[in-house]
Amino acid sequence: MSFFEQELHDAFNESKKIESTAKEVENRIKSIEGAAQYMPKRPYWTPVNGQALSMTLKYLINSKDRQLAAYLYIADGTFRQMEEAETARQEQIDRIKAQTEELQYKN
């Protein structure tokens, strides 16, 4: 096999790998509820460009799949904020339960 043929073969295999990865990324995005309708068209054999996604789609990805957000370089901390809010809410519920039990004991 000549040098040129080897380069053609390598370039084709690399393009196939890029397309395969892009399809997997698109399928993962589409698995997020409501995200499929915001998917932009992507030229064949090009990777998914996280920066080209709409703000709505970036928010959906950030709020549902932080690993994918990191992979696409669009992570904005939404997932962490949601976790912190849920933790604070749960702590408040626990405090109210403890206060209720204390009042019941006093009565």
DSSP file (Angstrom, degrees, kcal/mol; ACC not computed):
  #  RESIDUE AA STRUCTURE BP1 BP2  ACC     N-H-->O    O-->H-N    N-H-->O    O-->H-N    TCO  KAPPA ALPHA  PHI   PSI    X-CA   Y-CA   Z-CA
    1    1 A M              0   0    0      0, 0.0     2,-0.0     0, 0.0     0, 0.0   0.000 360.0 360.0 360.0 131.1    0.0    0.0    0.0
    2    2 A S     >  -     0   0    0      1,-0.1     4,-2.2     4,-0.0     5,-0.2  -0.231 360.0-107.8 -73.3 166.1    1.4    3.4   -1.0
    3    3 A F  H  > S+     0   0    0      1,-0.2     4,-2.1     2,-0.2     5,-0.1   0.904 120.1  50.1 -59.8 -43.8    1.8    6.2    1.4
    4    4 A F  H  > S+     0   0    0      1,-0.2     4,-2.6     2,-0.2    -1,-0.2   0.914 109.5  50.2 -63.9 -43.8   -1.1    8.1   -0.2
    5    5 A E  H  > S+     0   0    0      1,-0.2     4,-2.5     2,-0.2    -1,-0.2   0.881 109.7  51.7 -62.7 -37.3   -3.4    5.1    0.0
    6    6 A Q  H  X S+     0   0    0     -4,-2.2     4,-2.6     2,-0.2    -1,-0.2   0.907 109.8  49.2 -65.4 -41.4   -2.5    4.7    3.7
    7    7 A E  H  X S+     0   0    0     -4,-2.1     4,-2.7     2,-0.2    -2,-0.2   0.904 111.1  49.8 -64.1 -41.3   -3.3    8.3    4.3
    8    8 A L  H  X S+     0   0    0     -4,-2.6     4,-2.5     2,-0.2    -2,-0.2   0.927 112.0  48.4 -60.9 -45.0   -6.6    8.0    2.5
    9    9 A H  H  X S+     0   0    0     -4,-2.5     4,-2.4     2,-0.2    -2,-0.2   0.924 113.4  46.6 -61.5 -46.0   -7.4    4.9    4.6
   10   10 A D  H  X S+     0   0    0     -4,-2.6     4,-2.4     2,-0.2    -2,-0.2   0.904 112.3  50.0 -64.4 -42.3   -6.5    6.6    7.9
   11   11 A A  H  X S+     0   0    0     -4,-2.7     4,-2.3     2,-0.2    -1,-0.2   0.904 111.3  49.2 -64.5 -40.9   -8.5    9.7    7.0
   12   12 A F  H  X S+     0   0    0     -4,-2.5     4,-2.4     2,-0.2    -2,-0.2   0.926 111.7  48.2 -63.9 -45.0  -11.5    7.6    6.2
   13   13 A N  H  X S+     0   0    0     -4,-2.4     4,-2.0     1,-0.2    -2,-0.2   0.884 111.6  50.4 -63.6 -38.8  -11.3    5.7    9.4
   14   14 A E  H  X S+     0   0    0     -4,-2.4     4,-2.4     2,-0.2    -1,-0.2   0.907 110.3  49.9 -64.9 -41.8  -10.9    8.9   11.4
   15   15 A S  H  X S+     0   0    0     -4,-2.3     4,-2.5     2,-0.2    -2,-0.2   0.904 109.9  50.6 -63.6 -41.4  -13.9   10.4    9.7
   16   16 A K  H  X S+     0   0    0     -4,-2.4     4,-2.4     1,-0.2    -1,-0.2   0.897 110.4  50.1 -62.4 -39.7  -15.9    7.2   10.5
   17   17 A K  H  X S+     0   0    0     -4,-2.0     4,-2.4     2,-0.2    -2,-0.2   0.913 110.7  49.0 -65.2 -43.4  -14.8    7.5   14.1
   18   18 A I  H  X S+     0   0    0     -4,-2.4     4,-2.5     2,-0.2    -2,-0.2   0.924 113.0  47.3 -62.0 -45.4  -15.9   11.1   14.3
   19   19 A E  H  X S+     0   0    0     -4,-2.5     4,-2.4     2,-0.2    -2,-0.2   0.900 111.4  50.7 -64.9 -40.9  -19.3   10.4   12.8
   20   20 A S  H  X S+     0   0    0     -4,-2.4     4,-2.0     2,-0.2    -1,-0.2   0.923 112.8  45.8 -62.8 -44.8  -19.9    7.4   15.1
   21   21 A T  H  X S+     0   0    0     -4,-2.4     4,-2.4     1,-0.2    -2,-0.2   0.910 111.7  52.3 -64.3 -42.6  -19.0    9.5   18.2
   22   22 A A  H  X S+     0   0    0     -4,-2.5     4,-2.7     1,-0.2    -2,-0.2   0.896 108.4  50.8 -62.1 -40.9  -21.2   12.4   16.9
   23   23 A K  H  X S+     0   0    0     -4,-2.4     4,-2.6     2,-0.2    -1,-0.2   0.909 110.0  49.9 -63.1 -41.6  -24.2   10.0   16.5
   24   24 A E  H  X S+     0   0    0     -4,-2.0     4,-2.1     2,-0.2    -2,-0.2   0.909 111.8  48.3 -63.1 -41.9  -23.7    8.7   20.0
   25   25 A V  H  X S+     0   0    0     -4,-2.4     4,-2.4     2,-0.2    -2,-0.2   0.928 112.0  49.3 -63.5 -45.3  -23.6   12.2   21.4
   26   26 A E  H  X S+     0   0    0     -4,-2.7     4,-2.7     1,-0.2    -2,-0.2   0.908 110.7  50.1 -61.5 -41.9  -26.7   13.2   19.4
   27   27 A N  H  X S+     0   0    0     -4,-2.6     4,-1.1     1,-0.2    -1,-0.2   0.879 110.2  50.3 -64.4 -36.9  -28.6   10.1   20.7
   28   28 A R  H  < S+     0   0    0     -4,-2.1     4,-0.4     2,-0.2    -2,-0.2   0.901 111.6  48.0 -68.1 -39.5  -27.6   10.9   24.2
   29   29 A I  H >< S+     0   0    0     -4,-2.4     3,-1.7     1,-0.2     6,-0.2   0.929 110.0  52.6 -64.0 -44.4  -28.9   14.5   23.8
   30   30 A K  H 3< S+     0   0    0     -4,-2.7     6,-0.4     1,-0.3    -1,-0.2   0.730  98.0  65.9 -65.4 -21.7  -32.1   13.2   22.3
   31   31 A S  T 3< S+     0   0    0     -4,-1.1     2,-0.4    -3,-0.2    -1,-0.3   0.669  82.0  92.9 -74.0 -15.1  -32.6   10.9   25.3
   32   32 A I  S X> S-     0   0    0     -3,-1.7     3,-2.1    -4,-0.4     4,-0.6  -0.672  95.2-103.6 -79.0 128.5  -33.1   14.1   27.4
   33   33 A E  T 34 S+     0   0    0     -2,-0.4    -1,-0.1     1,-0.3    -2,-0.1  -0.300 100.8   3.4 -57.7 125.0  -36.7   15.0   27.6
   34   34 A G  T 34 S+     0   0    0     -4,-0.2    -1,-0.3    -2,-0.1     4,-0.2   0.356 103.2 102.1  85.2  -5.1  -37.6   17.9   25.4
   35   35 A A  T X4  +     0   0    0     -3,-2.1     3,-1.7    -6,-0.2     4,-0.4   0.789  60.8  73.2 -84.0 -27.3  -34.1   18.2   23.9
   36   36 A A  G >< S+     0   0    0     -4,-0.6     3,-1.3    -6,-0.4    -1,-0.2   0.851  91.0  58.4 -58.4 -36.7  -34.6   16.6   20.5
   37   37 A Q  G 3  S+     0   0    0      1,-0.3    -1,-0.3    -3,-0.2    -2,-0.1   0.693 105.5  50.5 -69.0 -16.5  -36.6   19.5   19.2
   38   38 A Y  G <  S+     0   0    0     -3,-1.7    16,-0.4    -4,-0.2    -1,-0.3   0.408  78.4 122.4-100.2   0.7  -33.7   21.9   19.8
   39   39 A M    <   -     0   0    0     -3,-1.3     2,-0.1    -4,-0.4     3,-0.1  -0.479  55.8-140.7 -67.7 123.5  -31.0   19.8   18.0
   40   40 A P        -     0   0    0      0, 0.0     2,-0.2     0, 0.0    -2,-0.1  -0.438  27.7 -94.2 -78.2 159.7  -29.4   21.8   15.2
   41   41 A K        -     0   0    0     -2,-0.1     0, 0.0     1,-0.0     0, 0.0  -0.511  41.0-155.1 -71.4 141.8  -28.5   20.2   11.9
   42   42 A R        -     0   0    0     -2,-0.2     3,-0.1    -3,-0.1     6,-0.1  -0.975  18.8-114.3-122.7 130.2  -24.9   18.9   11.9
   43   43 A P    >   -     0   0    0      0, 0.0     3,-1.1     0, 0.0     0, 0.0  -0.358  47.2 -93.6 -60.6 141.8  -22.9   18.4    8.7
   44   44 A Y  T 3  S+     0   0    0      1,-0.2   -25,-0.0    -2,-0.0     0, 0.0  -0.258 107.1  17.1 -58.7 141.1  -22.0   14.8    8.1
   45   45 A W  T 3  S+     0   0    0      1,-0.2    -1,-0.2    -3,-0.1   -26,-0.1   0.751  99.7 112.2  65.0  30.4  -18.7   13.6    9.4
   46   46 A T    <   -     0   0    0     -3,-1.1    -1,-0.2   -28,-0.1     3,-0.1  -0.962  69.3-111.0-124.1 148.3  -18.2   16.6   11.8
   47   47 A P        -     0   0    0      0, 0.0     2,-0.4     0, 0.0   -28,-0.1  -0.274  40.7 -90.3 -72.3 163.1  -18.3   16.4   15.6
   48   48 A V        -     0   0    0     -6,-0.1     2,-0.8     1,-0.1     3,-0.1  -0.619  39.4-143.5 -72.7 127.1  -21.1   17.9   17.7
   49   49 A N    >   -     0   0    0     -2,-0.4     3,-1.2     1,-0.2     4,-0.3  -0.840  10.8-165.3 -98.3 107.4  -20.2   21.5   18.5
   50   50 A G  G >  S+     0   0    0     -2,-0.8     3,-1.1     1,-0.3    -1,-0.2   0.816  87.8  58.7 -60.9 -32.0  -21.3   22.4   22.0
   51   51 A Q  G 3  S+     0   0    0      1,-0.2    -1,-0.3    21,-0.1     7,-0.0   0.728  99.7  58.0 -71.8 -20.7  -20.8   26.1   21.4
   52   52 A A  G <  S+     0   0    0     -3,-1.2    -1,-0.2     2,-0.0    -2,-0.2   0.489  84.7 105.8 -87.2  -3.3  -23.3   26.0   18.5
   53   53 A L  S <  S-     0   0    0     -3,-1.1   -14,-0.1    -4,-0.3    -3,-0.0  -0.426  78.2-104.1 -77.3 152.2  -26.1   24.7   20.6
   54   54 A S     >  -     0   0    0    -16,-0.4     4,-2.5     1,-0.1     5,-0.2  -0.273  28.1-111.5 -70.2 161.2  -29.0   27.0   21.6
   55   55 A M  H  > S+     0   0    0      1,-0.2     4,-2.4     2,-0.2     5,-0.2   0.887 118.6  53.2 -60.1 -39.6  -29.2   28.4   25.2
   56   56 A T  H  > S+     0   0    0      2,-0.2     4,-2.4     1,-0.2    -1,-0.2   0.929 110.2  46.2 -62.8 -45.7  -32.2   26.2   25.8
   57   57 A L  H  > S+     0   0    0      1,-0.2     4,-2.5     2,-0.2     5,-0.2   0.893 111.2  52.1 -66.1 -39.5  -30.5   23.0   24.7
   58   58 A K  H  X S+     0   0    0     -4,-2.5     4,-2.8     2,-0.2    -1,-0.2   0.913 110.2  49.5 -61.1 -41.8  -27.4   23.9   26.8
   59   59 A Y  H  X S+     0   0    0     -4,-2.4     4,-2.5     2,-0.2    -2,-0.2   0.931 110.6  49.5 -63.4 -45.3  -29.6   24.4   29.8
   60   60 A L  H  X S+     0   0    0     -4,-2.4     4,-1.3     1,-0.2     5,-0.3   0.917 113.5  46.0 -60.6 -43.4  -31.4   21.1   29.3
   61   61 A I  H  X S+     0   0    0     -4,-2.5     4,-2.9     1,-0.2     3,-0.4   0.932 113.6  49.4 -64.9 -45.1  -28.1   19.2   28.9
   62   62 A N  H  < S+     0   0    0     -4,-2.8    17,-0.3     1,-0.2    -2,-0.2   0.862 113.4  46.2 -62.2 -36.4  -26.6   21.0   32.0
   63   63 A S  H  < S+     0   0    0     -4,-2.5    -1,-0.2    -5,-0.2    -2,-0.2   0.703 126.0  26.9 -82.4 -18.1  -29.6   20.2   34.1
   64   64 A K  H  < S+     0   0    0     -4,-1.3     2,-0.3    -3,-0.4    -2,-0.2   0.698 127.5  27.3-115.5 -26.0  -30.0   16.5   33.2
   65   65 A D     X  +     0   0    0     -4,-2.9     4,-2.1    -5,-0.3    -1,-0.2  -0.713  51.9 174.5-145.7  87.1  -26.5   15.2   32.1
   66   66 A R  H  > S+     0   0    0     -2,-0.3     4,-2.0     1,-0.2     5,-0.1   0.800  82.6  57.6 -69.6 -26.8  -23.5   16.9   33.6
   67   67 A Q  H  > S+     0   0    0      2,-0.2     4,-2.2     1,-0.2    -1,-0.2   0.926 108.8  45.5 -67.1 -42.9  -21.1   14.4   32.1
   68   68 A L  H  > S+     0   0    0      2,-0.2     4,-2.3     1,-0.2    -2,-0.2   0.894 110.5  54.3 -65.5 -39.5  -22.3   15.2   28.6
   69   69 A A  H  <>S+     0   0    0     -4,-2.1     5,-2.8    -8,-0.3     6,-0.8   0.905 110.1  46.8 -60.1 -41.4  -22.2   19.0   29.4
   70   70 A A  H ><5S+     0   0    0     -4,-2.0     3,-1.0     3,-0.2    -1,-0.2   0.904 110.3  52.7 -67.1 -40.4  -18.5   18.6   30.4
   71   71 A Y  H 3<5S+     0   0    0     -4,-2.2    -2,-0.2     1,-0.3    -1,-0.2   0.886 112.9  43.9 -61.5 -39.4  -17.8   16.6   27.3
   72   72 A L  T 3<5S-     0   0    0     -4,-2.3    -1,-0.3    -5,-0.1   -22,-0.2   0.443 111.6-121.9 -85.3  -0.2  -19.3   19.3   25.1
   73   73 A Y  T < 5S+     0   0    0     -3,-1.0    -3,-0.2    -4,-0.4    -2,-0.1   0.882  83.4 111.3  60.0  42.0  -17.5   22.1   27.1
   74   74 A I      < +     0   0    0     -5,-2.8    -4,-0.2    -6,-0.1    -5,-0.1   0.243  33.2 139.8-124.5  10.1  -20.8   23.7   28.0
   75   75 A A        +     0   0    0     -6,-0.8    -9,-0.0     1,-0.1   -17,-0.0  -0.345  18.4 170.2 -60.4 130.8  -20.9   23.0   31.8
   76   76 A D        -     0   0    0    -18,-0.1    -1,-0.1   -17,-0.1   -17,-0.0   0.302  55.8-100.4-126.4   6.6  -22.2   26.1   33.6
   77   77 A G  S  > S+     0   0    0    -11,-0.1     4,-2.4   -15,-0.1     5,-0.2   0.502  81.9 128.9  88.6   3.9  -22.8   24.7   37.1
   78   78 A T  H  > S+     0   0    0      1,-0.2     4,-2.3     2,-0.2     5,-0.2   0.907  73.3  51.4 -58.0 -43.5  -26.6   24.3   36.8
   79   79 A F  H  > S+     0   0    0    -17,-0.3     4,-2.2     1,-0.2    -1,-0.2   0.909 110.2  48.3 -63.0 -42.3  -26.4   20.7   38.0
   80   80 A R  H  > S+     0   0    0      2,-0.2     4,-2.6     1,-0.2    -1,-0.2   0.907 110.5  51.4 -64.8 -42.0  -24.4   21.8   41.1
   81   81 A Q  H  X S+     0   0    0     -4,-2.4     4,-2.3     1,-0.2    -2,-0.2   0.900 110.4  49.3 -61.5 -40.7  -26.9   24.6   41.9
   82   82 A M  H  X S+     0   0    0     -4,-2.3     4,-2.2     2,-0.2    -1,-0.2   0.902 111.3  49.1 -66.0 -40.6  -29.8   22.2   41.6
   83   83 A E  H  X S+     0   0    0     -4,-2.2     4,-2.4     2,-0.2    -2,-0.2   0.917 111.8  48.8 -63.8 -43.0  -28.0   19.7   43.9
   84   84 A E  H  X S+     0   0    0     -4,-2.6     4,-2.5     1,-0.2    -2,-0.2   0.898 111.3  49.6 -64.3 -40.6  -27.3   22.5   46.5
   85   85 A A  H  X S+     0   0    0     -4,-2.3     4,-2.2     2,-0.2    -1,-0.2   0.903 111.9  48.2 -65.2 -40.5  -30.9   23.7   46.4
   86   86 A E  H  X S+     0   0    0     -4,-2.2     4,-2.4     2,-0.2    -2,-0.2   0.893 111.6  50.1 -67.1 -40.0  -32.2   20.1   46.9
   87   87 A T  H  X S+     0   0    0     -4,-2.4     4,-2.4     2,-0.2    -2,-0.2   0.922 111.4  48.3 -63.1 -44.5  -29.8   19.6   49.8
   88   88 A A  H  X S+     0   0    0     -4,-2.5     4,-2.0     1,-0.2    -2,-0.2   0.896 111.8  50.2 -63.4 -40.1  -30.9   22.8   51.4
   89   89 A R  H  X S+     0   0    0     -4,-2.2     4,-2.2     2,-0.2    -2,-0.2   0.910 111.0  48.3 -64.0 -42.8  -34.6   21.9   51.0
   90   90 A Q  H  X S+     0   0    0     -4,-2.4     4,-2.4     1,-0.2    -2,-0.2   0.893 110.1  51.9 -66.3 -39.3  -34.0   18.5   52.5
   91   91 A E  H  X S+     0   0    0     -4,-2.4     4,-2.3     2,-0.2    -1,-0.2   0.897 109.4  50.3 -63.0 -39.6  -32.2   20.0   55.5
   92   92 A Q  H  X S+     0   0    0     -4,-2.0     4,-2.4     2,-0.2    -2,-0.2   0.909 109.6  50.7 -64.8 -42.2  -35.1   22.4   56.0
   93   93 A I  H  X S+     0   0    0     -4,-2.2     4,-2.3     1,-0.2    -2,-0.2   0.920 110.5  49.5 -60.7 -43.5  -37.5   19.5   55.9
   94   94 A D  H  X S+     0   0    0     -4,-2.4     4,-2.3     2,-0.2    -2,-0.2   0.896 110.4  50.2 -63.3 -40.7  -35.5   17.6   58.5
   95   95 A R  H  X S+     0   0    0     -4,-2.3     4,-2.5     2,-0.2    -1,-0.2   0.916 110.9  49.0 -63.7 -43.1  -35.3   20.6   60.8
   96   96 A I  H  X S+     0   0    0     -4,-2.4     4,-2.4     2,-0.2    -2,-0.2   0.904 111.0  50.3 -64.2 -40.6  -39.1   21.1   60.6
   97   97 A K  H  X S+     0   0    0     -4,-2.3     4,-2.5     2,-0.2    -1,-0.2   0.919 111.2  48.8 -62.2 -43.1  -39.6   17.4   61.4
   98   98 A A  H  X S+     0   0    0     -4,-2.3     4,-2.2     1,-0.2    -2,-0.2   0.909 112.2  48.1 -64.3 -42.0  -37.3   17.6   64.4
   99   99 A Q  H  X S+     0   0    0     -4,-2.5     4,-2.3     2,-0.2    -1,-0.2   0.891 111.3  51.1 -65.4 -38.8  -39.1   20.8   65.7
  100  100 A T  H  X S+     0   0    0     -4,-2.4     4,-2.4     2,-0.2    -2,-0.2   0.925 110.7  47.9 -63.7 -45.0  -42.5   19.1   65.2
  101  101 A E  H  X S+     0   0    0     -4,-2.5     4,-2.2     2,-0.2    -1,-0.2   0.891 111.0  51.9 -63.2 -39.1  -41.4   16.1   67.1
  102  102 A E  H  X S+     0   0    0     -4,-2.2     4,-2.0     2,-0.2    -2,-0.2   0.915 111.0  47.0 -64.3 -43.4  -39.9   18.3   69.9
  103  103 A L  H  X S+     0   0    0     -4,-2.3     4,-2.0     2,-0.2    -2,-0.2   0.881 110.9  51.9 -65.9 -38.6  -43.2   20.2   70.2
  104  104 A Q  H  < S+     0   0    0     -4,-2.4    -1,-0.2     1,-0.2    -2,-0.2   0.894 109.5  50.2 -64.7 -38.9  -45.2   16.9   70.2
  105  105 A Y  H  < S+     0   0    0     -4,-2.2    -2,-0.2     1,-0.2    -1,-0.2   0.898 110.3  49.7 -65.6 -40.7  -43.0   15.6   73.0
  106  106 A K  H  <        0   0    0     -4,-2.0    -2,-0.2     1,-0.3    -1,-0.2   0.866 360.0 360.0 -66.4 -36.7  -43.5   18.9   75.1
  107  107 A N     <        0   0    0     -4,-2.0    -1,-0.3    -5,-0.1    -2,-0.2   0.475 360.0 360.0 -76.3 360.0  -47.3   18.7   74.6
